[in-house]
Amino acid sequence: MKKIIYTVFVLLLLTGFLVACGSTENLTEKNSAMENSPGEKPIDSDLRIITEEFPPFNYKGPDGRAAGWATDVVNEILAKLNQTSEIEILPWKRGYEIAQKGPFVALYSAARTDERENLFKWAGPVAYFDYTLYASNKSGITIKSLEVAKKTGTTGVVEDDSRNQFLKENNFEDIKVFRTDAECLKSLISGEISLWLGSSTNAEAIAKEEGLDLLTFTPVYQVRTVEMYIAFSPDVPDSLVDDWQSALDEIKADGTFDEIRQKYNITATSKESVPDSPAAVAQQALHTIISDTDGMIRPVLLSYEVLRETSEVKSGEWGKISPLLAALEKNQPDARTWYALPDGSYYTVVDGLTSASLKSRPYFPDIIAGNVSVGYVVVSHSTGKNTGIVAVPVIIKGNTKGILGASLYLDALTDKTREKIPEPFLFFAIDNEGKFAIHSEKGKISQSISAYDRNKSLKTALEEIFNSSSGSCSYEEDGVYYNAVFQQSPFTGWHFAVAWPA
């Protein structure tokens, strides 16, 4: 009997020890939201959640609490996880610095860019916005390129915002930083700055919030579209980030995400039904976009191959080359034509000699070696837009003396492709470096497919598409299952795909 009592006593002690050890587990594992049962009282997320004033995505509501499109999404995620958390509204610079250092911080809405990729862990996307340059209506300013913008005067931007980083990367020197976009806009209207790098997604909302006249400022140059995510500090465990991503995928799949978009007058995801024989429709669409894309790029290449044999181009004199490229650009408005020298300096029809260099571009050494280049995806130095490169070497006596090139606007190509591909079909193409060249969600253009490592289903499908010449596959994204057909273009080398809800 004593032995039994002793054994029970030891087991109780051991159980207590294990419970005590469990209480010291990582807070994330303890609070992994997917383990909470429905009906339980919400638990604290243990995350410090931070946002900024950036309507309509996130802003201070009438009750002083965080509100807005992205805030509603974050609150729905918390509800799915049966968690709760206060949301702080801080100036972007301060919130951004806190999120990089941690501990246990979630920051939204953050543009996911190459420069930020390894600074955070990511869940999303929750929204998208574009980079647009604005000027005062009375200024008379017109902008045709980033080169022109650099010389126009002071450009205002929110400090440490992705747009601030974009200006620095593109060698803008006359930059004035502000705490908020509202401060930028007020300074633009007052004449303190010449340009504001804002966004057409929320410029009007900011003006209304501040009681500013919408007729006092105007967009003068649209740059590109980017996706916005929830950024987690590096110390946040992968399991928690995965929980947030799964919850976000669920609210996209069950219609909650679209309800939030409609609440803020944002176009909801297409509800078009899948047609009969979707695989046949997708296969035809696939052939169409490959044919159309090749049909747009091939004439540019052929024109350049003819031009490089002319005496004007072989002279290497920009004054003689410029009229030829101007004629080409007039017939191809969705491209920027250029001529580069072997040292990387280059000219455009709009800017003349630019301040940037092409020497660090991945395609440059290959062209200098005497090879034609088709299809590299880059963000243009001169325009700031997502572009696909077509370039030919100008060879004299066996040496490359110059390069004729065109930067094709990929957002415009995507828009034209969307006109041919009916909803609810999705489409995309991947270049030979693993970047999206076109995508029905334009915020993904120029992104690397490696950014989707957290979604094993999508990652596997993208790798199969990238490493195969043709075929079919299935994958899950945003809580929706898709079937897809894909094929590589032998001309551009791009891997095209058309997908539809399964």
VENVENGI-V292956 format. One record per residue. N is the residue number from 0. SS is DSSP state (@ for helix, = for strand, . for the rest). PHI is phi in radians with two decimals (999 if undefined). PSI is psi in whole degrees, -180 to 180 (* if undefined). Layout:
# VENVENGI-V292956
<<N & SS & PHI & PSI> <N & SS & PHI & PSI>>
This chain:
# VENVENGI-V292956
<<0 & . & 999 & -46> <1 & @ & -1.07 & -37> <2 & @ & -1.13 & -39> <3 & @ & -1.13 & -46> <4 & @ & -1.05 & -41> <5 & @ & -1.13 & -42> <6 & @ & -1.11 & -44> <7 & @ & -1.07 & -42> <8 & @ & -1.05 & -44> <9 & @ & -1.12 & -41> <10 & @ & -1.10 & -40> <11 & @ & -1.09 & -43> <12 & @ & -1.07 & -43> <13 & @ & -1.13 & -41> <14 & @ & -1.08 & -45> <15 & @ & -1.06 & -38> <16 & @ & -1.12 & -43> <17 & @ & -1.15 & -39> <18 & @ & -1.09 & -44> <19 & @ & -1.07 & -42> <20 & @ & -1.10 & -40> <21 & @ & -1.07 & -31> <22 & . & -1.22 & -14> <23 & . & -1.71 & 5> <24 & . & -1.10 & 162> <25 & . & -0.92 & 136> <26 & @ & -1.00 & -32> <27 & @ & -1.17 & -42> <28 & @ & -1.13 & -39> <29 & @ & -1.11 & -39> <30 & . & -1.79 & 16> <31 & . & -0.90 & 114> <32 & @ & -1.14 & -29> <33 & @ & -1.18 & -10> <34 & @ & -1.60 & -11> <35 & . & -1.35 & 139> <36 & . & -1.50 & 145> <37 & . & -0.99 & 142> <38 & . & 1.62 & -16> <39 & . & -1.22 & 152> <40 & . & -1.15 & 132> <41 & . & -0.99 & 141> <42 & = & -1.83 & 160> <43 & = & -1.17 & 136> <44 & . & -1.26 & -17> <45 & . & 1.17 & 6> <46 & . & -1.67 & 144> <47 & = & -1.60 & 108> <48 & = & -1.73 & 126> <49 & = & -2.21 & 141> <50 & = & -2.44 & -174> <51 & . & -2.34 & 176> <52 & . & -1.42 & 105> <53 & = & -2.68 & 67> <54 & . & -1.11 & 150> <55 & . & -1.56 & 7> <56 & . & -1.27 & -49> <57 & = & -2.66 & 135> <58 & = & -2.92 & 169> <59 & = & -1.43 & 121> <60 & . & -1.36 & 177> <61 & . & -1.00 & -28> <62 & . & -1.55 & 5> <63 & . & 1.51 & -3> <64 & . & -1.69 & 160> <65 & = & -1.09 & 138> <66 & = & -2.43 & -178> <67 & . & 1.98 & 170> <68 & @ & -0.95 & -57> <69 & @ & -1.17 & -34> <70 & @ & -1.11 & -41> <71 & @ & -1.06 & -39> <72 & @ & -1.12 & -45> <73 & @ & -1.07 & -43> <74 & @ & -1.14 & -36> <75 & @ & -1.17 & -38> <76 & @ & -1.08 & -46> <77 & @ & -1.03 & -41> <78 & @ & -1.12 & -42> <79 & @ & -1.06 & -35> <80 & . & -1.51 & -1> <81 & . & 1.00 & 43> <82 & = & -2.20 & 166> <83 & = & -2.43 & 154> <84 & . & -2.91 & 144> <85 & . & -1.34 & 147> <86 & = & -2.01 & 122> <87 & = & -1.55 & 142> <88 & = & -1.91 & 114> <89 & . & -2.24 & 159> <90 & . & -0.98 & 144> <91 & @ & -0.97 & -46> <92 & @ & -0.99 & -45> <93 & @ & -1.18 & -46> <94 & @ & -1.08 & -38> <95 & @ & -1.13 & -42> <96 & @ & -1.16 & -42> <97 & @ & -1.10 & -42> <98 & @ & -1.14 & -33> <99 & @ & -1.21 & -35> <100 & @ & -1.52 & -32> <101 & . & 1.31 & -164> <102 & . & -1.56 & 153> <103 & . & 0.94 & 61> <104 & = & -2.08 & 141> <105 & = & -2.12 & 129> <106 & = & -2.13 & 132> <107 & = & -2.51 & 156> <108 & = & -1.68 & 128> <109 & = & -2.01 & 128> <110 & = & -1.16 & 131> <111 & . & -1.59 & 107> <112 & . & -2.12 & 166> <113 & . & -1.01 & -39> <114 & . & -1.17 & -29> <115 & . & -1.69 & -11> <116 & . & -0.86 & -46> <117 & . & -1.64 & 4> <118 & . & -1.48 & -22> <119 & . & -2.42 & 173> <120 & = & -1.87 & 150> <121 & = & -2.22 & 143> <122 & = & -2.33 & 134> <123 & = & 2.75 & -162> <124 & = & -1.40 & 155> <125 & = & -1.87 & -19> <126 & = & -2.90 & -179> <127 & = & -2.56 & 156> <128 & = & -2.71 & 163> <129 & = & -1.90 & 161> <130 & = & -1.66 & 121> <131 & = & -2.35 & 133> <132 & = & -1.52 & 134> <133 & = & -2.05 & 150> <134 & = & -2.30 & 162> <135 & = & -1.16 & 142> <136 & . & -1.06 & -31> <137 & . & -1.52 & -1> <138 & . & -1.36 & -28> <139 & . & 1.27 & 13> <140 & . & -1.27 & 134> <141 & . & -2.18 & 142> <142 & . & -2.23 & 129> <143 & . & -2.04 & -6> <144 & . & -2.88 & 166> <145 & @ & -1.15 & -32> <146 & @ & -1.04 & -43> <147 & @ & -1.13 & -42> <148 & @ & -1.07 & -39> <149 & @ & -1.04 & -32> <150 & . & -1.67 & 0> <151 & . & -1.42 & -27> <152 & . & 2.51 & -160> <153 & . & -1.29 & 133> <154 & = & -1.88 & 126> <155 & = & -1.64 & 145> <156 & = & -2.81 & 157> <157 & = & -1.28 & 133> <158 & . & -1.10 & 133> <159 & . & 1.16 & 7> <160 & . & -1.22 & 160> <161 & @ & -1.06 & -30> <162 & @ & -1.23 & -34> <163 & @ & -1.08 & -45> <164 & @ & -1.12 & -37> <165 & @ & -1.08 & -44> <166 & @ & -1.09 & -43> <167 & @ & -1.12 & -43> <168 & @ & -1.09 & -30> <169 & . & -1.72 & 20> <170 & . & 1.10 & 34> <171 & . & -1.26 & 129> <172 & . & -1.79 & -33> <173 & . & -1.68 & 80> <174 & = & -2.04 & 137> <175 & = & -2.11 & 124> <176 & = & -1.72 & 149> <177 & = & -2.30 & 167> <178 & . & -1.32 & -35> <179 & . & -2.43 & 164> <180 & @ & -1.19 & -31> <181 & @ & -1.07 & -41> <182 & @ & -1.13 & -39> <183 & @ & -1.03 & -48> <184 & @ & -1.14 & -42> <185 & @ & -1.06 & -41> <186 & @ & -1.20 & -33> <187 & @ & -1.14 & -47> <188 & @ & -1.15 & -35> <189 & @ & -1.34 & -14> <190 & . & 1.62 & 4> <191 & . & -1.18 & -33> <192 & . & -2.19 & 158> <193 & . & -1.58 & -34> <194 & = & -2.37 & 152> <195 & = & -2.22 & 125> <196 & = & -1.54 & 94> <197 & = & -1.99 & -144> <198 & . & -2.63 & 135> <199 & . & -1.20 & -16> <200 & . & -1.14 & -32> <201 & . & -2.41 & 7> <202 & @ & -1.04 & -43> <203 & @ & -1.14 & -42> <204 & @ & -1.10 & -40> <205 & @ & -1.13 & -44> <206 & @ & -1.07 & -44> <207 & @ & -1.13 & -41> <208 & @ & -1.04 & -36> <209 & @ & -1.64 & 0> <210 & . & 1.22 & 32> <211 & . & -1.71 & 148> <212 & . & -1.27 & 124> <213 & @ & -1.16 & -18> <214 & @ & -1.52 & 1> <215 & @ & -1.59 & -8> <216 & = & -2.51 & 159> <217 & = & -2.61 & 147> <218 & = & -1.26 & 137> <219 & = & -2.11 & -14> <220 & = & -2.88 & 120> <221 & = & -1.66 & 132> <222 & = & -1.71 & -73> <223 & = & -2.77 & 169> <224 & = & -1.93 & 138> <225 & = & -2.27 & 157> <226 & = & -1.64 & 150> <227 & = & -1.98 & 137> <228 & = & -2.22 & 175> <229 & = & -1.66 & 123> <230 & = & -1.78 & 127> <231 & = & -1.85 & 142> <232 & . & -1.06 & 152> <233 & . & -1.03 & -24> <234 & . & -1.40 & -11> <235 & . & -1.21 & 126> <236 & . & -1.08 & 149> <237 & @ & -1.00 & -35> <238 & @ & -1.08 & -38> <239 & @ & -1.23 & -43> <240 & @ & -1.06 & -41> <241 & @ & -1.10 & -39> <242 & @ & -1.07 & -45> <243 & @ & -1.12 & -42> <244 & @ & -1.12 & -42> <245 & @ & -1.11 & -41> <246 & @ & -1.14 & -41> <247 & @ & -1.10 & -43> <248 & @ & -1.05 & -38> <249 & @ & -1.12 & -44> <250 & @ & -1.28 & -21> <251 & @ & -1.29 & -39> <252 & @ & -1.25 & -35> <253 & . & -1.57 & 3> <254 & . & 1.65 & -10> <255 & @ & -1.09 & -41> <256 & @ & -1.06 & -44> <257 & @ & -1.17 & -35> <258 & @ & -1.07 & -39> <259 & @ & -1.15 & -45> <260 & @ & -1.02 & -44> <261 & @ & -1.15 & -34> <262 & @ & -1.01 & -34> <263 & . & -1.82 & 22> <264 & . & 1.04 & 35> <265 & . & -1.78 & 135> <266 & . & -0.98 & 128> <267 & . & -1.38 & 165> <268 & . & -1.05 & 142> <269 & . & -0.99 & 137> <270 & . & -1.88 & 17> <271 & . & -1.02 & 139> <272 & . & -1.37 & 154> <273 & . & -1.28 & 130> <274 & . & -1.25 & 168> <275 & . & -1.11 & 149> <276 & . & 0.89 & 55> <277 & @ & -1.07 & -32> <278 & @ & -1.11 & -39> <279 & @ & -1.18 & -41> <280 & @ & -1.11 & -44> <281 & @ & -1.13 & -40> <282 & @ & -1.12 & -41> <283 & @ & -1.16 & -41> <284 & @ & -1.10 & -39> <285 & @ & -1.07 & -47> <286 & @ & -1.10 & -37> <287 & @ & -1.13 & -48> <288 & @ & -1.25 & -32> <289 & @ & -1.16 & -45> <290 & @ & -1.10 & -44> <291 & @ & -1.16 & -42> <292 & @ & -1.15 & -48> <293 & @ & -1.06 & -38> <294 & @ & -1.19 & -23> <295 & @ & -1.44 & -39> <296 & @ & -1.48 & -37> <297 & @ & -1.04 & -44> <298 & @ & -1.08 & -33> <299 & @ & -1.12 & -46> <300 & @ & -1.08 & -45> <301 & @ & -1.10 & -39> <302 & @ & -1.08 & -42> <303 & @ & -1.18 & -36> <304 & @ & -1.15 & -30> <305 & @ & -1.32 & -46> <306 & @ & -1.08 & -35> <307 & . & -1.18 & -14> <308 & . & -1.61 & -4> <309 & . & -1.37 & 157> <310 & @ & -1.16 & -32> <311 & @ & -1.09 & -47> <312 & @ & -1.22 & -41> <313 & @ & -1.17 & -18> <314 & @ & -1.19 & -26> <315 & . & 1.29 & 7> <316 & . & -1.64 & 120> <317 & @ & -1.03 & -36> <318 & @ & -1.04 & -30> <319 & @ & -1.55 & -30> <320 & @ & -1.39 & -37> <321 & @ & -0.92 & -47> <322 & @ & -1.06 & -34> <323 & @ & -1.16 & -44> <324 & @ & -1.24 & -34> <325 & @ & -1.08 & -39> <326 & @ & -1.14 & -40> <327 & @ & -1.13 & -45> <328 & @ & -1.16 & -32> <329 & @ & -1.10 & -37> <330 & @ & -1.50 & -10> <331 & . & -2.32 & 74> <332 & . & -1.15 & -19> <333 & . & -1.61 & 39> <334 & = & -2.72 & 156> <335 & = & -2.02 & 120> <336 & = & -1.58 & 151> <337 & = & -2.71 & 163> <338 & = & -2.31 & 127> <339 & = & -2.04 & 152> <340 & . & -1.73 & 162> <341 & . & -1.04 & -20> <342 & . & -1.47 & 0> <343 & . & 1.71 & -16> <344 & = & -1.19 & 152> <345 & = & -2.66 & 161> <346 & = & -2.05 & 148> <347 & = & -2.19 & 160> <348 & . & -1.08 & -36> <349 & . & -1.34 & -41> <350 & . & -1.86 & -13> <351 & = & 1.22 & -141> <352 & = & -1.21 & 124> <353 & = & -1.58 & 170> <354 & = & -1.60 & -6> <355 & = & -1.71 & 175> <356 & = & -2.32 & 145> <357 & . & -1.70 & 1> <358 & . & -1.07 & -30> <359 & . & -1.53 & -4> <360 & . & -1.17 & 142> <361 & . & -1.10 & -28> <362 & . & -1.43 & -16> <363 & @ & -1.08 & -50> <364 & @ & -1.04 & -36> <365 & @ & -1.16 & -39> <366 & @ & -1.24 & -41> <367 & @ & -1.02 & -31> <368 & . & -1.30 & -4> <369 & . & 1.82 & 12> <370 & . & -1.82 & 149> <371 & . & -1.32 & 145> <372 & = & -2.16 & 128> <373 & = & -2.36 & 124> <374 & = & 1.79 & -3> <375 & = & -1.08 & 137> <376 & = & -1.78 & 123> <377 & = & -2.48 & 161> <378 & = & -1.58 & 119> <379 & . & -1.10 & 136> <380 & . & -1.15 & -40> <381 & . & -1.46 & -29> <382 & . & -1.97 & -22> <383 & . & 1.37 & 3> <384 & . & -1.61 & 159> <385 & = & -1.21 & 125> <386 & = & -2.38 & 154> <387 & = & -1.92 & 134> <388 & = & -1.65 & 134> <389 & = & -2.17 & 122> <390 & = & -2.62 & 146> <391 & = & -2.28 & 145> <392 & = & -1.38 & 146> <393 & = & -1.74 & 108> <394 & = & -1.85 & 127> <395 & = & -2.23 & 121> <396 & . & 0.92 & 42> <397 & . & 1.46 & -2> <398 & = & -2.08 & 143> <399 & = & -1.37 & 116> <400 & = & -1.79 & -10> <401 & = & -3.04 & 176> <402 & = & -2.40 & 129> <403 & = & -1.67 & 129> <404 & = & -2.49 & 160> <405 & = & -2.38 & 136> <406 & = & -1.85 & 105> <407 & = & -1.47 & 131> <408 & = & -1.31 & 112> <409 & @ & -1.32 & -29> <410 & @ & -1.12 & -40> <411 & @ & -1.16 & -40> <412 & @ & -1.09 & -39> <413 & @ & -1.11 & -43> <414 & @ & -1.05 & -42> <415 & @ & -1.17 & -37> <416 & @ & -1.17 & -40> <417 & @ & -1.05 & -33> <418 & @ & -1.13 & -26> <419 & @ & -1.62 & -22> <420 & . & -1.87 & 113> <421 & . & -1.25 & 152> <422 & . & -1.13 & 150> <423 & . & -1.66 & 23> <424 & . & -1.24 & 140> <425 & = & -1.84 & 158> <426 & = & -2.58 & 155> <427 & = & -2.86 & 166> <428 & = & -2.43 & 143> <429 & = & -2.01 & 131> <430 & . & -1.40 & -178> <431 & . & -1.29 & -8> <432 & . & -1.73 & 3> <433 & . & 1.47 & 26> <434 & = & -1.88 & 148> <435 & = & -1.23 & 122> <436 & = & -1.52 & -43> <437 & = & -2.34 & 158> <438 & = & -2.84 & 138> <439 & . & -1.09 & -20> <440 & . & -1.83 & 99> <441 & @ & -1.07 & -23> <442 & @ & -1.11 & -16> <443 & @ & -1.55 & -13> <444 & . & -1.06 & 136> <445 & . & 1.41 & -8> <446 & . & -1.29 & 147> <447 & = & -1.42 & 143> <448 & @ & -1.17 & -15> <449 & @ & -1.20 & -15> <450 & @ & -1.22 & -9> <451 & @ & -1.86 & 29> <452 & . & -1.08 & -29> <453 & . & -1.25 & -27> <454 & . & -1.66 & 97> <455 & @ & -1.09 & -37> <456 & @ & -1.12 & -50> <457 & @ & -1.17 & -41> <458 & @ & -1.01 & -46> <459 & @ & -1.08 & -43> <460 & @ & -1.15 & -45> <461 & @ & -1.11 & -39> <462 & @ & -1.16 & -38> <463 & @ & -1.13 & -44> <464 & @ & -1.09 & -42> <465 & @ & -1.20 & -31> <466 & @ & -1.77 & 5> <467 & . & -2.16 & 156> <468 & . & -1.47 & -28> <469 & = & -2.96 & 165> <470 & = & 2.66 & -161> <471 & = & -2.48 & 157> <472 & = & -2.78 & 174> <473 & = & -2.32 & 153> <474 & = & -2.81 & 168> <475 & = & -2.04 & 135> <476 & = & -2.57 & 134> <477 & . & 0.95 & 35> <478 & . & 1.37 & 5> <479 & = & -2.01 & 137> <480 & = & -1.64 & 135> <481 & = & -2.17 & 149> <482 & = & -1.85 & 151> <483 & = & -2.55 & 150> <484 & = & -2.06 & 149> <485 & = & -2.56 & 159> <486 & = & -2.81 & 144> <487 & = & -1.62 & 137> <488 & . & -1.43 & 125> <489 & . & -1.20 & -17> <490 & . & -1.44 & -58> <491 & . & -1.48 & -24> <492 & . & 1.45 & -3> <493 & . & -1.24 & 147> <494 & = & -1.78 & 107> <495 & = & -1.61 & 148> <496 & = & -2.53 & 145> <497 & = & -2.20 & 130> <498 & = & -2.23 & 158> <499 & = & -2.56 & 153> <500 & = & -1.06 & 132> <501 & . & -1.28 & *>>
